[in-house]
Amino acid sequence: MSREKKNLLSDQDAPSSVNRRGFLSHSALLGLAGAGISLGLTGCKDEAKAATAGSASGAVTKGSHAGGEIMPGQLDEYYHFASGGHSGEVRIIGVPSGRTLRRIPVFNIDPMAGWGITNESKAIIGTNPDGSLKYITGDTHHVHGSYKDGTYDGRWLFVNDKIHSRLARIRMDTMEVDKITQLPNVMGFHGIFPDKRDPVDEKTNYTTRVFCGTEFHTPLPNDGRDLDEPSKWGALFSCVDAETMEVRWQCRIDGNMELVATSYDGKFAAATQYNTENAADLGGMMSAEHDACIFLHVERIEKLVKEGKFTTIGKSKVPVIDGRRAANKDPKTALTCYVPVGKNPHGVNATPDGKYFVCAGKLSPTATVIDLSLVHKWFAGNLPKERDAVVAEPEIGLGPLHTAFDNKGNAYTSLFLDSQVVKWNVEKAIANFKGDKSASFIVDRIDVHYQPGHNFSSMGETKEADGKYLNSGNKFSKDRFLPVGPLHPETEQLFNISGEKMALISDHTAYAEPHDGIIVRRDVVKTRQIYNLDDFPNKVTPENMGVERKGNKVHVRMISQAPMFSIPIIKVKKGDEVTLTLTNHDKVEDLTHGCAIPNYNINFIVNPQETKSVTFKADKPGAYWIYCTHFCHALHLEMRSRFLVEA
């Protein structure tokens, strides 16, 4: 075993917190003078402090949300967290500016960050026995935040993968994925929503579960049986533990599930459903007059699971409960309530006051308002029919899809066919439904460009909906932007909804194809600017740095500190299995280093005080330069090491 070591700058010699501009301006000449004897940080001992998240040279101008203009040097009021569709990612956008702040790789490979390349990210995504990624594709549709006391707590984001039925959790302090779970016996996992309060323990007023709806019926288990008998296929609604990310239970239901919502009291999870006929072809899916919004009584389901009254499917050990209509005829013991709504509904959203769920009609020009107190009444056996929980069904326009809310009792529904957003008042729609024809519920309409899908308002999925902004995610941009070939960008349009009339603030492009999103006040989000070195058990220090060989396995432990890698020459032999562990010892905010090895498909970054590793086979003899891919220093181009593979 051989070990090489180089002297590094000690921690006490490095500044505890300086900003990147100060670092670069003070260290350029020092790096030139001292690159041969140090890592270029000596002399950078001024008192400059790193700017904290949320600070800027100037405050956001008063009333800036009315016009949406954010001047240079000013910060946005809100974060917009958006799904990335079949890019497999999540995006962070500033509101109202529309600035793209970050793209978070989730189910996709990202050679900039090294997601899907580093050992740490592969362990999260999941690998085959040979170490290759199990999947390299993903389709994110719905991103939602964790809650405390009915509003966002800034802890986690959750997002689905429709293709491979996976749920990912993102830490909001670092904006990086820390866990991914694949749902068993599920295909087409579409809608998700975290709970807002524990359904069993009312004192627990934060997110403990994430609910997941399934869009496609499959054989159960899907192992080659019943391929020609789709009448035997089924769909499962899943509950995932928010802390452990393990699947707690599944409930077999009738129909296909589209979107998911949860009640503020924690008692119900719900999903819009199409194909309540359980058919396998279009004709069969359209044969019934109504589809449904299904409500799941979570406490009753978990009581059965606790009592061991469940089955399992195939090799999965996850408890499965029967929530189909035939097994739930008595409301007093029923696990599910199927409230009839218009055919092929699209979208279910909870009003900020917690009273109602609103489903959009899609094929029907209506929205359906369901009173949750009446759903409670049905489960108690005191409501004659499920349909009696419907308290309004206003006609609002053609192709209604998704609904957002303000803080004044108004709803905003996207109209795909009309290319509009319609603003309507929920209580007036209820009054009209009861017979008061003088109750005019339509407040305003505005054209969007073009064919809107999801829309969402600032803090609109919480009890703190503030009625400032509405984002309309439009599926077609047509003539709104410069042509860039056959694939057009999509359009994100931002509206000021603080007055009675909606006003278009701005158009922004979106790379195909975002779906749902949330708009979160910036004070909710508390990010870390620098990692803690001790967060990484495999961190490299001056004491363990070097090259270690055990047979044909070589472990290179290296430090990056601008403008140098700590080991200038690394020698291995052809056929060696090489693990390279790299720790960034810089403590400067925004001073990230990259690490690439030509011809070896290695490229990743390490942020300040972060550690990452890669493992690969050295199967190509020759000399290769390991170089920094992320600009870090005036001597950035010189930041290299020689990787020598002997034949």
N, C-alpha and C positions, 0 to 999 in steps of 0.2 A: 504494500500500500504506500503510495506517495502522496505528499501534501505540499502544495505551494501556498505561500502567504505573502501578502503585501501590506505594508503599513498604511493605515487609513487615518483620516482625520478623526479624532475622538469626538464623542457627542458634545463635550463641554466646549469644544472649539467652534461648533457650528451654531449659528444664530437660532434661537428657539422659534422665532416667527418673523419672517420678512416677506414682503411681497415680491412677485416675480419681476416687476419692472425695476424695483430697487436692486434686486439681485443681479439682473443682467447689466444694469448701468454701472454697478460698482465692481463687478467681477470680470468684465471682459479683458481689461489689461492685466489684471491680477492673474487671470487664467493663462494669458500668454507668458507671463513671467514665471509662473509657478507650476505649470502643467506637469513638468517633469518630476516635481517633488511632492506635490499634493494634489488634491482633487479640485482645486480652484475656488474653495469657499473661504479661505483665510482672507482676512481684510474686510469681509462682508459683515462687520459687527456693528452696524448702525442700529439705531433704535426704531427703525421702521417696523410697523406692525401690520400683520396680514389683515386685509379688509374682511370683515365678517359678512356672512351671508345676509343679504337684506340691506347693506349699506351702499351708498353711492355718493357721487359728488354733489348731487342735488336731489331734493325730494320730488316725488311725483306731483305734478301741478294740480292745484285744486280743480276738481271737476273734470279731470282729464278723461274720465270714462265717457264723457259726453261726446268728445271728438276722437278719442282713441289714439292721439298723438303722444308718443313718449320720446322726449328729446334725448339726444346723445348724452350719455352719462347718467341718465335716469333709469330707474328700475321699474319693471312692470308691477301691477297691483296683484296679479293672479298668475298661478301656474295652470296651464291646460295640459292634462295628461291624456294622451290619445293612443288608441290602438293603432297598429300599423298594417292590419290586414295580413295578406299573404307575404308580406316582407318578414313576418314573424317577430316584429319588434314592438316596442312602446316608445312614443315620442313625447318630448317635453317642449312646450311652446309657451312663450310669454303672452299674457293678455293684459292690455289690449294691443300690444305692438305687433303680435304675430311672429316675433323672432323665434327661430328654432334654437332652443337652448341645448338640447341633447337628444340623442337617439340611443335608447337602451336596448342592447341585444338581449333577446329572451330565448326564442326557439330557433333563431338563425345563427349562422356563423358570421362573426365580425372580425376581420383580420386587423383592424385598427386596435381594438381593445384586446384581441386575442381570445375572444369568447368562442368556445368550441375548439380552441387550439391548446390552451393551457390545461394542465392536469386538474386544477381546481374547478374550472368551468365544465370540463368533461364529466367530472364526478357529479355535478349538479344536473347537467342535461341528461346523462345516462349513456352507458356504453354497452357494446357487445362484448362477448368474452375475449375478443382479440384487441380490445381497447378502442376500436373505432366507435364513432358516435352512432347511437341507435337510430336517431333521426337527424336529418339536416334541414328539414323544412318545418314550417309552422304557419298558422293562420290565426292571428290575434283579432278578436272582435270586441271584447268588452273588458274595460279596465275600471276597477272600483277601489276605493280606499277603505281602510279600517276605520271603525267608529268608536267614539266614547261619548256617552250622554247625547246621542242623536246627531253628532256632527263628526267631522273628520278629526282623527287624533294625530295624524302625521307619522304613523308608525309603519304601515305597510300599504302597498298596492297589490291587487290580485288581478291576473289576466288569464284568459283562456287560450287554448290552442284547439281550434275546431278540427283540424285534420287528424291529429293523433290523440285527441281527448286528454290533454294535459292541463293542469292548473299550475301557474307559476306565482311565486310571491317575490315582491321587490321590496327591499329595504329602502325607506324614504330618506334615511340619513346619508346613504351613499349612492342611492339610485342604481342599485345593482341587484340582480336576482340572487337569492340565497337558497331557494328550494323550488323544485319542480316535482309534481306528483302526477302519475298517469292513472286515470280512472279505469277500473276493471269492467269488462263487459259493456263498454259504452262506445258508441261511434257518433260523431257529429256533436260533440260537446260545445254548446253555443252560449246560452245565457248563464251569467253568474251574478251572485250578489252576496256580500257579507251580511251576517245578522248584525243588528244594531243593539241588541240586548240579549242576554242569555234567556232562552225560552223556559228553562227550568228554575234557575236561580235568579230572581228578579233583582237582587242586589248587585249582580254582575252586569254593569251597564256599558259594556264594551264588546267588541267583536270577539267571538269565540269559535264561530263556524262560518264556512263559506258554502253556499248552496249552488249546485251545478245542474243545469238542465240538459237533456239529451234530445237531439233533433231527429236522429235516424233510428228506425227499428232494425234490429239484427237478431239472428239466432242467439239463444241464451243457453249455454255458452256458444260463442262464435268459433267453433272448432271444426267446421265442415259438415255438421249435422243440419237437417231441415232446410237445406238450400232451396229446395223446390216447394217448400211449404211456408210461405211468408205469414200465413195466418197464425203460426206458432211463434213468430218473432215478437220482440218486445223492446221497450225503452225504460231506462232507469234514471230516476232523479237521485243525485248523490249529495251527501253532506260530508265536507272535509273539515277536519280540525284545523283552526287557523294557526295554532301554535306549533303543533307537530307536523302538520300537512299530511296526516294520514287520513284515509277515508274512514269515517265513523260508521256510516250505514248507507244503504241504497233502498229506494222505494220504487217498485214496479208500478207504472201507471198506464192508463189508456192514452193514446194520442202521441203526437210529436210535440216536444217543448221548444218554444222559441226563446223569449226573454224571461228573466227572473227578477223578482222584487222581494223585499222583506218588509215586515211591519215594524213600526217603531217600538211596539211593546214586546217584540221578540217572539210572539206566539206563532206567526205564520210566515211561511215561505210560499211564493206563488209563481206561476209561470203561465204565459199565454200559450195556447195550444192550437195547432191545426191538425188535421187528419185525426180527429177523435174517432173516426171510423176504423182506425188501425189498418188502413188499406195499403197496398203496395203499388198502386198505379193511380194516375191522375183522376181517372173517372171515379174510382172508389173514394178517393180523398175528397171529392166534391159532392158526394151524394147526400150528406146531412145538411139540414137547414142552418144549424148553428155549430160553432166550435166552442171552446171553453177557455176560461181562466181557472186553472186548478189551484186550490189552496191546500197546503199540507199542514196538518196540525202537528208541529214538531214535538211537543211534549208527549203526546200520545204515542208517536212513533218511537221515541226514545225509551218510553216505559216498556214497550214490547221488546225492544232490543235488550234492555236491562234484565227483563224476565226470561230471556233466552227463547222467545217466541219468534223465531226467524228461520230462514233457510239461507243457503249459500249457493252460488252458481259456479260450476266448473272448479278450477283450481283456486279461485278467489276465496278468501276467508272472511270477506266483508259481509256483515249481516244484511239480508235482503228482506224487506217487508212488502206485503201485497197491498198496494193502494188503488187497485182497479175498482171500478164501480161495483162490479158483481160482489166483491168482498167487503163493500163498505156501504151497505144499504141503510143501516141504522145511524142517523146523525149523531146520536149520543155516544157511540163507540167508533164512529168513522174516523179514519186517518186522513181522508181527502174529501174535498168538496169541489165539485165541478160546476162552476157558475157559467151558464150559457151566455155567450157573447156573439157578435157578428162573425160571419164565415171568414176563416183565414185571418185571425187577428194578428197584429204586429206591434209588439211593445207593450209593456206593463210598467207603470211608474207610480210610486207612492207620493201623495201630496205632502208638503212639508209639515202640515199640521197633524199628520198621522191618521186622518179620518178616512181617506179614500184611496183606492187604486184606480188608475185610469188605463184602459186598454184602447189602442187605436184599431180601427176597423179594416184597414188596407183595402179589401174589396168592397167594403161597405163605406159610404161617405160619413161615417159616424165615429164617435168615441163612446166608450161604455164606462160609466162611473159606478164603481162598486163600493158600497158602504161597509167598512170593516166591522162596525158594531153589529151589522146584520149577519155577517159571516159568523161572528161569535155566537149570535143568536141561533143560527142554523145548527152549528155544532152542539148547542145545548138542547136541540130538539124543539125549539120554539119558533121556527120559521118554516112555513109549509113547503116552500120550494126554493131550490138554490137560486133560481132566477129572481126571486123576490129581494135578493141582496142588491140588485141593480137599481140605482136611484136616479139615473139620467142616461140618456143616449142621444146627445145633441148631434144634429147634422152639421158638419163643419167644413166639408170639402172633399175633393176627390183624391183618393190614395193616401189617407192618413196613416202615418207610420209610428212616430215617436213623439212623446210629450215631455215638456219641461215646465218648470213652475217659477213664479216670482214670489215675493213676500206679501202680495196683496190679494191672493186668492185667484190669480189668473193662471191659465194653462196656455202653453205654446206648442202647437202640434204641427209637425212637418207634413206637407201634402205633396206626395211624390208626383202625382199626375198633374196637379195644378201648378207645380213649381212655386209653391208659396209656403209661408209660415202663417198660421192663423192663431190669433190671440183670442181666447174665450174665457169667460168667467165661470168657475165651477159651480158656485152657489146659485147663480142665475140659471144655469143649465138645469140644475136640480129643480128649481122653482118652475121652470117651463115644463119639465117632464111631469110634474105634479098637476099641471093644468093651467098655470098662470102664463098665458100666451103673451102677456105684456112684458114678461121678463126676457129682455133681449140679451142673449149671452155672447154674441159675437162682438168683440171690442175693436179688432183691427185685423187687417191682412196686409202682407207685403210680399212682393215677388222676390224669389231667390234665383240664383243662376248656377246650375239648373238641376232639377230633379233631386230634392233633398232626401237624405236618408235619416241619419240620426241628427237630433239637435239636443243641446243641453245648455243649462243656464248656470250662472255663477252661484256656486254653493247650492244649486237647486235640488240635489239629491239628499239634502240635510235639512234639519229644522232651522238652520241659519240661512236659508235662501234669502238673497239680498236684492234681487230684482235689478241688477245693473247690466249684465251682459247676457246675450244669447248667441251661441255659436251654431251655425247651420252647416253641416257637412254635406256638400252637394256632390252627386255622383258624376256629373258632367260639367266640364268647364267651357267646351265649345269655343267661343270667340273671346273669352275673357283675358287670355294671355297670349304671348308670342308663341307661334307654332314651333313644336320641337319634334316633329315626326308623328307617326301614327298613334303612339301612346301619349295621350294628353294628361297633364296634371289634373288633379281634382281641385275643387274650390272649397275653401273654408271661408265663410262669410261671417263677420262679427257685427252684431246689432246692439245698439243702445236700447234697452227696454225700461229705462227708468221713468219715462213719461207714458202718457196714454197711448201715443203712437210709437211704433217701432221705427228706428232709424238705422239705416245701413252705415256702418263706420268704415269698413274696409274689406277688401278681398285679399286672401292669401292663398298661395298654392299649397297643395298637399300631394306628395308622391304617393302613387297608388299602393294600397287602397285602405285608408283609414275607415273605421266604423264608429264605435261609440267613444265617448270621452267624458271627463269631468273637469270642472273649473274650480280651483281651490285657492282660497286667499293665501297670499304669500306668508302671512304670519303663522300659518298652520305648519308650514314646512321648515324643519330645522335640520339643515344638512351639516355634515362634517366636511371640513376643508382639507384636513390632513389625517391620515390614518394613525393608529397607535401601533408602533413596531411590535409590541407584545401581543397584538391580536393574532399574529401569525406564528403558530408553533414551529414552522420550518424556516423562520427568519434567519438570514445570514448576518453574522456579526464578524468583527475582526478576529475573534477567537476561533470560529469554526469555518472561516473562509478558506477555500482552497480546492484542490482536485483530489478526489478519493477514488481509488480503484478497488473493486472486489471482483476478481475474475474478469469477465467481459462486461461488467457493469461499472460505469463511470459516473460519479456524481460530482458535478461542478457547482460549487457554492460561490456565488459572485455578488459583489456589491456594485451598484451604480451610484455615482455622486459626481455631479457636473464638474468638469467635462470628461470624466474618465470611467471606464469599467475597471474594477480592481485587479483583474487578472489579464495581463496583456497578451499572453500566449497560452493556448490550451491545446494539448496534444492528446489525441486518441488514436485507436487503431480501427481499421475497417472491420465492421461487424460488431463493434461495441454498442451496447445499449447506453445511451447518454441521457442523464437527467441534469438539466440546467435549472438551478434555483437562483433567482435574482431578487435582491432586496434593494429598494431605492432608499438610500440613507439621507437624501436631501429633506430638509424640514421647511422648505419654502413652498408656500401655497401656490398651486398651479404649476409647479416644476415637475412635470411628468417626463419619464424617460421611456423610450421604445427599445425593443430588442428584436432584431431580425437576423436570420441566417440564410443567405442565398442558397437556392437549390434544395433546401430542406423544409420548406413550407412552415417555417417558424417566423412568427411576427406577433408581438404582444406589447403591451405597455405596463409599466408599474408607476403608480401614483406615489406622491411623497409618503415614505414610511411603509409602503406596501410590499408584499412578497408574492411572487408568482413563480410557477415552475412549468417546464415542458419536458417530455420524455420522447426520444426518437432514436432510430437506429442510424449509426454513422456508416452508411453503405456506399458513400461516394468519396473515394480517395481524392485528396487535393487540399488546396489552401482556400479558406473561406473567411471573409471578414464579417465578424459580428459587429453590427453597427446600430447606433441609436436612430430610430425612425421618427422620434417626436422632438421637435425643436426645443432645446433646453439651455443653450449657452452660445456665446460668440464662437466657441470652439466646438460647436455641435458636430460639424462635419468630421472633426478629428476624433470624435468619441467612438473608438473602435477597439476590438480585440481580434487576434488571429486565431482562428479555429483550424487546426491542422489535422487532417485525417491521413494516417500512414497506411500505405497499401499492405 
